[in-house]
């Protein structure tokens, strides 16, 4: 029986130390991006604007030209890069706190202007790198280091539903929410990431993918329990689906 050889994508560096926590889904998300860049043949023409947070180490793993942005300003930086070099494929890799709290103005207005960019946002309902504080997507009742009695509406308000908000922006060409909790959902996530890059390649507008992800360290859970939490607690609130796709003019909820 022939031995199957698994090769790393050319867009993924293979000689770097893994820095994400055990069970964290960042590694899966970065791998998917690398596979998509390879399949589309755009690696050598791609520039990454990485944000502050766990997402910042994406440039340690992805074999593309990269710049680091101040906290929340990845899409502002990406806008400048794309306008200066419209021939390049430019994307951001951000956490939910960076994208939807500290950088909410930059994110929304990039979509409203229809900047021809791709944005990937990891939603793990907390600020992972800085100690597990309450973030913009923290669920109601969720205990964090800054909400020790749980998130409540009267004091903290409701969690933001990022994919839906971005879909409402007229400049958005594609907006989807996906999850990495199962192999089947990982495959759907890759399809969405690929589509978000394809709309940029075609010059249609802003492409966005929100990825539901685990944070076992700050959730104080095993990786298995963390994925169960994604399914049982996050997905009922943040429903996976395609919320806007101007290439089909349809909203297709992912089953």
Residue frames relative to the residue before (quaternion, step in Angstrom):
aa qw qx qy qz dx dy dz
X 1.0000 0.0000 0.0000 0.0000 0.00 0.00 0.00
X 0.4375 -0.7155 0.4845 0.2488 3.57 -0.77 1.05
X 0.3981 -0.7010 0.5412 0.2394 3.55 -1.07 0.78
X 0.3436 -0.7388 0.5444 0.1994 3.56 -0.83 1.02
X 0.2249 -0.7836 0.5694 0.1055 3.56 -0.82 1.03
X 0.2050 -0.7751 0.5892 0.0998 3.56 -0.76 1.07
X 0.1439 -0.8020 0.5780 0.0440 3.54 -0.76 1.10
X 0.4797 -0.6386 0.5158 0.3099 3.53 -1.11 0.70
X 0.5325 -0.5866 0.4826 0.3734 3.60 -1.10 0.55
X 0.5653 -0.5964 0.4388 0.3634 3.58 -1.07 0.62
X 0.6627 0.5195 -0.3000 0.4483 3.58 1.14 -0.59
X 0.6720 0.4519 -0.2862 0.5122 3.59 1.31 -0.01
X 0.3729 -0.7187 0.5416 0.2257 3.56 -0.79 1.02
X 0.2441 -0.8138 0.5144 0.1163 3.56 -0.89 0.88
X 0.6961 0.4847 -0.2578 0.4627 3.57 1.25 -0.10
X 0.5490 0.6014 -0.4029 0.4180 3.59 1.11 0.61
X 0.5332 -0.6320 0.4629 0.3194 3.54 -1.17 0.62
X 0.4495 -0.6837 0.5083 0.2685 3.56 -0.93 0.94
X 0.1457 -0.8455 0.5131 0.0247 3.57 -0.64 1.14
X 0.5560 0.6028 -0.4123 0.3970 3.61 1.18 -0.11
X 0.6013 -0.5684 0.4191 0.3739 3.57 -1.19 0.52
X 0.6043 -0.5461 0.4196 0.4007 3.62 -1.13 0.50
X 0.8156 0.2460 -0.1963 0.4856 3.57 -0.89 0.97
X 0.4973 0.6473 -0.4347 0.3804 3.58 1.26 -0.10
X 0.4204 -0.7364 0.4802 0.2243 3.57 -1.00 0.85
X 0.3987 0.7184 -0.4883 0.2943 3.62 1.20 0.00
X 0.6435 0.5473 -0.3286 0.4224 3.57 0.95 -0.85
X 0.6436 0.5088 -0.3139 0.4778 3.57 1.04 -0.79
X 0.6593 0.5201 -0.3091 0.4464 3.58 0.91 -0.93
X 0.6603 0.4988 -0.3084 0.4692 3.58 0.93 -0.89
X 0.6253 0.5321 -0.3352 0.4621 3.59 1.00 -0.78
X 0.6539 0.5166 -0.3189 0.4516 3.60 0.91 -0.87
X 0.6340 0.5223 -0.3298 0.4654 3.57 0.97 -0.83
X 0.6485 0.5205 -0.3157 0.4570 3.58 0.94 -0.90
X 0.6553 0.5071 -0.3197 0.4596 3.60 0.92 -0.85
X 0.6545 0.5139 -0.3117 0.4587 3.58 0.98 -0.84
X 0.6398 0.5222 -0.3323 0.4556 3.59 0.93 -0.84
X 0.6475 0.5114 -0.3110 0.4718 3.56 1.02 -0.80
X 0.6930 0.4970 -0.2875 0.4360 3.57 0.80 -1.01
X 0.7031 0.4343 -0.2611 0.4988 3.58 1.09 -0.68
X 0.3909 -0.7563 0.4495 0.2706 3.58 1.28 -0.20
X 0.5188 0.6733 -0.3828 0.3620 3.58 1.10 0.66
X 0.3262 0.7925 -0.4831 0.1796 3.61 1.23 0.03
X 0.7396 0.4404 -0.2534 0.4414 3.59 0.70 -1.02
X 0.7052 0.4232 -0.2574 0.5073 3.58 1.29 -0.20
X 0.5892 0.6134 -0.3303 0.4094 3.58 1.33 0.17
X 0.1153 -0.7675 0.6283 0.0535 3.54 -1.15 0.78
X 0.2251 -0.7718 0.5863 0.0998 3.56 -0.95 0.98
X 0.1291 -0.7272 0.6671 0.0975 3.54 -1.11 0.82
X 0.1286 -0.8282 0.5445 0.0316 3.58 -0.28 1.28
X 0.3775 -0.7377 0.5212 0.2039 3.55 -1.07 0.77
X 0.5897 -0.5290 0.4581 0.4033 3.54 -1.36 -0.06
X 0.5667 0.5466 -0.4497 0.4217 3.57 -1.01 0.85
X 0.7561 -0.3279 0.2573 0.5046 3.58 -1.22 -0.26
X 0.6133 0.5862 -0.3363 0.4088 3.57 1.12 -0.67
X 0.5487 0.6543 -0.3979 0.3355 3.59 1.14 -0.52
X 0.6625 0.5275 -0.3228 0.4226 3.60 1.04 -0.62
X 0.3632 0.7316 -0.4973 0.2925 3.59 1.24 0.15
X 0.6739 0.4976 -0.3201 0.4424 3.58 1.00 -0.71
X 0.5462 0.5759 -0.4132 0.4463 3.60 1.24 -0.07
X 0.7629 0.3989 -0.1798 0.4760 3.56 1.12 -0.70
X 0.7107 0.4405 -0.2645 0.4805 3.58 1.05 -0.70
X 0.3486 -0.7613 0.5206 0.1667 3.54 -0.84 1.06
X 0.4660 0.6232 -0.4793 0.4060 3.54 0.63 1.24
X 0.6052 -0.5140 0.4385 0.4211 3.57 -1.27 0.25
X 0.0271 -0.8304 0.5539 -0.0545 3.58 -0.82 1.01
X 0.1003 -0.7493 0.6500 0.0778 3.50 -1.30 0.57
X 0.3333 -0.7204 0.5703 0.2114 3.56 -1.18 0.60
X 0.2346 -0.7840 0.5646 0.1069 3.55 -0.90 0.97
X 0.5758 -0.5333 0.4647 0.4099 3.60 -1.21 0.33
X 0.6879 -0.5045 0.3226 0.4101 3.56 -1.20 0.52
X 0.8382 0.1683 -0.1620 0.4928 3.55 -0.76 1.11
X 0.6878 0.5202 -0.2703 0.4281 3.59 1.21 -0.24
X 0.2993 0.7901 -0.4982 0.1948 3.60 1.20 0.29
X 0.7102 0.4477 -0.2780 0.4669 3.60 0.87 -0.86
X 0.5770 0.5392 -0.3865 0.4764 3.59 1.16 -0.40
X 0.6593 0.4932 -0.2952 0.4847 3.55 0.99 -0.88
X 0.6562 0.5158 -0.3096 0.4555 3.58 0.94 -0.88
X 0.6128 0.5497 -0.3441 0.4515 3.57 1.07 -0.73
X 0.6616 0.5060 -0.3031 0.4631 3.55 0.95 -0.88
X 0.6426 0.5219 -0.3178 0.4622 3.57 0.98 -0.87
X 0.6962 0.4851 -0.2818 0.4478 3.58 0.82 -1.02
X 0.6713 0.4871 -0.3126 0.4630 3.59 0.96 -0.76
X 0.6583 0.4832 -0.3097 0.4871 3.57 1.11 -0.63
X 0.7913 0.1310 -0.0478 0.5953 3.58 1.08 -0.79
X 0.0818 -0.8431 0.5303 0.0365 3.61 0.38 1.17
X 0.5816 0.5854 -0.3689 0.4278 3.58 1.26 -0.23
X 0.6367 0.5378 -0.3201 0.4504 3.60 1.25 -0.28
X 0.3878 -0.6461 0.5970 0.2754 3.53 -1.35 0.42
X 0.0485 -0.8238 0.5635 -0.0387 3.58 -0.52 1.20
X 0.0744 0.8028 -0.5888 0.0579 3.57 -0.90 0.92
X 0.2993 -0.7205 0.5942 0.1953 3.53 -1.31 0.42
X 0.1443 -0.7384 0.6518 0.0960 3.53 -1.30 0.54
X 0.0845 0.8424 -0.5076 0.1598 3.56 -0.24 1.32
X 0.4314 -0.6444 0.5563 0.2987 3.52 -1.34 0.28
X 0.6692 -0.5189 0.3386 0.4101 3.58 -1.24 0.32
X 0.6277 0.5279 -0.3478 0.4542 3.61 1.05 -0.64
X 0.6605 0.5015 -0.2915 0.4769 3.55 1.02 -0.85
X 0.7287 0.4520 -0.2414 0.4544 3.58 0.84 -1.02
X 0.8429 0.2752 -0.0725 0.4567 3.56 0.75 -1.11
X 0.7113 0.3578 -0.2721 0.5403 3.59 1.23 0.15
X 0.7805 0.3115 -0.1702 0.5146 3.56 0.26 -1.25
X 0.7959 0.2688 -0.1323 0.5261 3.58 1.02 -0.78
X 0.2558 0.8119 -0.5033 0.1482 3.61 1.16 0.37
X 0.6476 0.5198 -0.3334 0.4464 3.60 0.91 -0.81
X 0.6610 0.5010 -0.3072 0.4666 3.57 0.93 -0.90
X 0.6642 0.5169 -0.3031 0.4469 3.57 0.97 -0.88
X 0.7049 0.4728 -0.2778 0.4499 3.57 0.73 -1.05
X 0.7123 0.4580 -0.2777 0.4536 3.56 0.86 -0.90
X 0.5618 0.5559 -0.3949 0.4684 3.60 1.16 -0.40
X 0.6724 0.4753 -0.2847 0.4908 3.56 1.01 -0.85
X 0.6543 0.5177 -0.3175 0.4505 3.59 0.95 -0.82
X 0.6842 0.4585 -0.2829 0.4915 3.57 1.07 -0.71
X 0.3862 -0.7333 0.4753 0.2953 3.58 1.24 -0.29
X 0.1455 0.8015 -0.5632 0.1389 3.57 1.01 0.79
X 0.4116 -0.7281 0.4983 0.2282 3.56 -0.87 0.97
X 0.3410 0.7289 -0.4852 0.3421 3.52 0.55 1.33
X 0.2908 -0.7047 0.6080 0.2218 3.53 -1.38 0.16
X 0.0655 -0.8007 0.5955 0.0085 3.59 -0.83 0.99
X 0.1131 -0.7646 0.6333 0.0399 3.56 -0.93 1.01
X 0.0510 -0.8140 0.5785 -0.0156 3.58 -0.73 1.07
X 0.2502 -0.7583 0.5890 0.1245 3.56 -0.82 1.08
X 0.1156 -0.7981 0.5907 0.0274 3.58 -0.65 1.17
X 0.1070 0.7915 -0.5938 0.0978 3.58 -0.45 1.23
X 0.5194 -0.7128 0.3520 0.3134 3.56 1.29 0.59
X 0.7615 0.2787 -0.2037 0.5486 3.60 1.12 0.49
X 0.4678 -0.5913 0.5452 0.3665 3.55 -1.31 0.09
X 0.2580 -0.8456 0.4496 0.1275 3.55 -0.04 1.30
X 0.7307 0.4661 -0.2624 0.4242 3.58 0.76 -1.03
X 0.7654 0.4227 -0.2005 0.4418 3.58 0.98 -0.82
X 0.7757 -0.4083 0.1907 0.4418 3.60 1.17 0.28
X 0.6038 -0.6242 0.3554 0.3458 3.59 1.16 0.33
X 0.2805 0.7751 -0.5185 0.2274 3.57 1.03 0.78
X 0.6480 -0.4900 0.4097 0.4149 3.56 -1.32 0.27
X 0.1193 -0.7970 0.5908 0.0387 3.55 -0.94 0.94
X 0.7294 -0.4421 0.2858 0.4369 3.58 -1.25 0.01
X 0.7385 0.3862 -0.2206 0.5067 3.60 1.18 -0.50
X 0.3375 0.7490 -0.5051 0.2646 3.61 1.24 0.14
X 0.4351 -0.7319 0.4669 0.2388 3.58 -0.78 1.04
X 0.6031 -0.5387 0.4362 0.3947 3.56 -1.23 0.47
X 0.7940 0.2579 -0.2249 0.5024 3.56 -0.86 1.01
X 0.5369 0.6440 -0.4068 0.3627 3.60 1.21 -0.30
X 0.3205 -0.7404 0.5667 0.1672 3.55 -0.91 0.99
X 0.0358 0.7692 -0.6366 0.0416 3.55 -0.92 0.97
X 0.6973 -0.4652 0.3200 0.4416 3.58 -1.24 0.05
X 0.7436 0.3410 -0.2205 0.5312 3.61 1.18 -0.40
X 0.7139 0.2698 -0.2544 0.5939 3.58 1.29 0.24
X 0.0614 -0.8731 0.4829 0.0275 3.59 0.63 1.16
X 0.7108 0.3870 -0.2674 0.5229 3.59 1.20 -0.31
X 0.6456 -0.5249 0.3130 0.4580 3.57 1.27 0.20
X 0.5453 -0.6145 0.4551 0.3435 3.56 -1.14 0.60
X 0.0180 -0.7866 0.6172 0.0021 3.56 -0.88 0.96
X 0.6201 -0.5998 0.3715 0.3432 3.54 -1.14 0.72
X 0.6592 0.5466 -0.3287 0.3982 3.60 0.85 -0.94
X 0.7639 0.3690 -0.1989 0.4907 3.58 0.95 -0.82
X 0.8170 0.2780 -0.1039 0.4945 3.59 0.85 -0.99
X 0.4270 -0.6888 0.4835 0.3309 3.60 1.15 -0.41
X 0.6505 -0.5279 0.3926 0.3797 3.54 -1.35 -0.13
X 0.5419 -0.5850 0.4744 0.3730 3.61 -1.18 0.41
X 0.4566 -0.6880 0.4963 0.2681 3.57 -1.07 0.77
X 0.2713 -0.7303 0.6055 0.1626 3.55 -1.07 0.79
X 0.2757 -0.8487 0.4270 0.1460 3.49 0.17 1.40
X 0.6829 0.5076 -0.3158 0.4199 3.60 0.72 -1.00
X 0.6470 0.5172 -0.3205 0.4596 3.58 1.04 -0.76
X 0.6591 0.5093 -0.3112 0.4577 3.59 0.95 -0.86
X 0.6648 0.4905 -0.3092 0.4711 3.58 0.92 -0.87
X 0.6234 0.5535 -0.3416 0.4339 3.59 1.03 -0.73
X 0.6462 0.5411 -0.3198 0.4329 3.59 1.11 -0.62
X 0.5772 0.5891 -0.3807 0.4182 3.60 1.20 -0.33
X 0.5002 -0.6974 0.4276 0.2840 3.57 -0.76 1.05
X 0.6831 0.4997 -0.2954 0.4432 3.60 1.09 -0.58
X 0.5321 0.6341 -0.4061 0.3870 3.58 1.26 -0.11
X 0.2477 -0.7714 0.5722 0.1273 3.55 -0.89 0.98
X 0.8024 0.0205 0.0327 0.5955 3.57 1.09 -0.72
X 0.0895 0.7730 -0.6235 0.0763 3.57 -0.93 0.94
X 0.0961 0.8020 -0.5784 0.1144 3.55 -0.74 1.09
X 0.1896 -0.7302 0.6369 0.1586 3.52 -1.33 0.38
X 0.0297 -0.7980 0.6007 -0.0391 3.54 -0.88 1.02
X 0.2748 -0.7456 0.5834 0.1680 3.55 -1.34 0.15
X 0.3073 -0.7509 0.5596 0.1689 3.54 -1.26 0.49
X 0.3756 0.7817 -0.4377 0.2371 3.58 1.21 0.43
X 0.7825 0.1555 -0.1036 0.5939 3.61 1.19 -0.39
X 0.6557 -0.4976 0.3815 0.4207 3.56 -1.28 0.30
X 0.6443 0.5267 -0.3260 0.4486 3.59 0.94 -0.85
X 0.6915 0.4641 -0.2826 0.4760 3.57 0.93 -0.84
X 0.5779 0.5593 -0.3748 0.4613 3.58 1.15 -0.53
X 0.6409 0.5145 -0.3222 0.4698 3.59 1.00 -0.79
X 0.6536 0.4985 -0.3121 0.4764 3.60 0.99 -0.80
X 0.6142 0.5500 -0.3418 0.4510 3.55 1.08 -0.74
X 0.6476 0.5154 -0.3211 0.4603 3.57 0.95 -0.83
X 0.6287 0.5343 -0.3347 0.4552 3.60 0.99 -0.79
X 0.6718 0.4962 -0.2987 0.4619 3.57 0.95 -0.86
X 0.6338 0.5204 -0.3287 0.4685 3.58 0.98 -0.83
X 0.6471 0.5204 -0.3168 0.4584 3.57 0.95 -0.86
X 0.6584 0.5069 -0.3111 0.4613 3.59 0.94 -0.86
X 0.6367 0.5356 -0.3310 0.4452 3.60 1.01 -0.78
X 0.6595 0.4644 -0.3035 0.5072 3.59 1.11 -0.62
X 0.6344 0.5522 -0.3387 0.4218 3.60 0.99 -0.77
X 0.6545 0.5008 -0.3405 0.4527 3.61 0.94 -0.72
X 0.6151 0.5149 -0.3530 0.4815 3.58 1.16 -0.52
X 0.6317 0.5375 -0.3313 0.4497 3.58 0.93 -0.88
X 0.7095 0.4414 -0.2446 0.4919 3.57 1.03 -0.84
X 0.4424 -0.7248 0.4347 0.3001 3.61 1.27 -0.11
X 0.3602 0.7781 -0.4542 0.2420 3.59 1.18 0.53
X 0.7130 -0.3981 0.2939 0.4968 3.60 0.98 -0.76
X 0.7824 -0.3447 0.2660 0.4452 3.52 -1.33 -0.42
X 0.1112 -0.7924 0.5982 0.0435 3.59 -0.87 0.99
X 0.0104 -0.8288 0.5564 -0.0588 3.58 -0.78 1.03
X 0.0104 -0.7681 0.6402 0.0053 3.55 -1.12 0.81
X 0.1724 -0.7468 0.6371 0.0815 3.55 -0.88 1.06
X 0.1346 -0.8112 0.5680 0.0343 3.57 -0.75 1.07
X 0.3104 -0.7364 0.5738 0.1791 3.58 -0.67 1.11
X 0.0134 0.8318 -0.5444 0.1073 3.53 -0.60 1.21
X 0.5036 -0.6476 0.4898 0.2951 3.53 -1.30 0.40
X 0.0587 -0.7348 0.6682 0.1008 3.52 -1.41 0.23
X 0.1496 -0.8530 0.4921 0.0886 3.60 0.51 1.20
X 0.6324 0.5588 -0.3469 0.4093 3.60 0.97 -0.79
X 0.7665 0.3616 -0.2064 0.4890 3.58 0.71 -1.04
X 0.6321 0.4945 -0.3418 0.4891 3.57 1.18 -0.40
X 0.3000 -0.7772 0.4908 0.2553 3.57 1.33 -0.35
X 0.5045 0.6157 -0.4222 0.4338 3.51 0.90 1.09
X 0.5297 -0.5566 0.5127 0.3831 3.52 -1.30 0.25
X 0.6547 -0.5050 0.3666 0.4265 3.62 -1.16 0.36
X 0.6436 0.5236 -0.3300 0.4502 3.59 0.98 -0.81
X 0.6799 0.4747 -0.2883 0.4788 3.59 0.88 -0.93
X 0.6192 0.5533 -0.3431 0.4389 3.58 1.08 -0.71
X 0.6647 0.4764 -0.3066 0.4871 3.59 1.00 -0.77
X 0.5998 0.5316 -0.3618 0.4762 3.58 1.11 -0.55
X 0.6322 0.5257 -0.3323 0.4621 3.58 1.04 -0.71
X 0.5995 0.5498 -0.3568 0.4593 3.57 1.02 -0.77
X 0.7082 0.4682 -0.2640 0.4578 3.58 0.84 -1.00
X 0.7845 0.3996 -0.1839 0.4372 3.55 0.76 -1.08
X 0.7899 0.3061 -0.1552 0.5082 3.60 1.07 -0.64
X 0.7327 0.4275 -0.2525 0.4655 3.59 0.88 -0.88
X 0.7084 0.4988 -0.2876 0.4083 3.59 0.75 -1.02
X 0.6163 0.5211 -0.3839 0.4486 3.67 1.01 -0.46
X 0.6876 0.4413 -0.2721 0.5083 3.60 1.15 -0.58
X 0.7657 0.2211 -0.1023 0.5953 3.54 0.90 -1.03
X 0.1399 -0.8475 0.5085 0.0603 3.56 0.24 1.28
X 0.4248 -0.6965 0.5123 0.2683 3.61 -0.77 0.98
X 0.3565 0.7290 -0.5367 0.2312 3.55 -1.05 0.70
X 0.4644 -0.6036 0.5492 0.3441 3.52 -1.37 0.05
X 0.1911 -0.8311 0.5180 0.0664 3.55 -0.43 1.23
X 0.7865 -0.0305 -0.0230 0.6165 3.57 1.24 -0.24
X 0.1256 0.7523 -0.6397 0.0955 3.53 -1.02 0.89
X 0.2410 -0.8180 0.5060 0.1294 3.58 -0.11 1.27
X 0.5851 0.5862 -0.3818 0.4101 3.60 1.19 -0.31
X 0.7642 0.2825 -0.1743 0.5530 3.59 1.22 -0.43
X 0.2804 -0.7824 0.4985 0.2465 3.56 1.30 -0.41
X 0.5820 0.5569 -0.3748 0.4589 3.54 1.10 0.74
X 0.2580 -0.6923 0.6416 0.2060 3.52 -1.34 0.39
X 0.0430 -0.8202 0.5688 -0.0447 3.54 -0.46 1.26
X 0.2449 -0.7735 0.5663 0.1449 3.54 -0.42 1.18
X 0.3838 -0.7311 0.5179 0.2235 3.55 -0.81 1.02
X 0.3478 -0.7498 0.5277 0.1957 3.58 -0.77 1.03
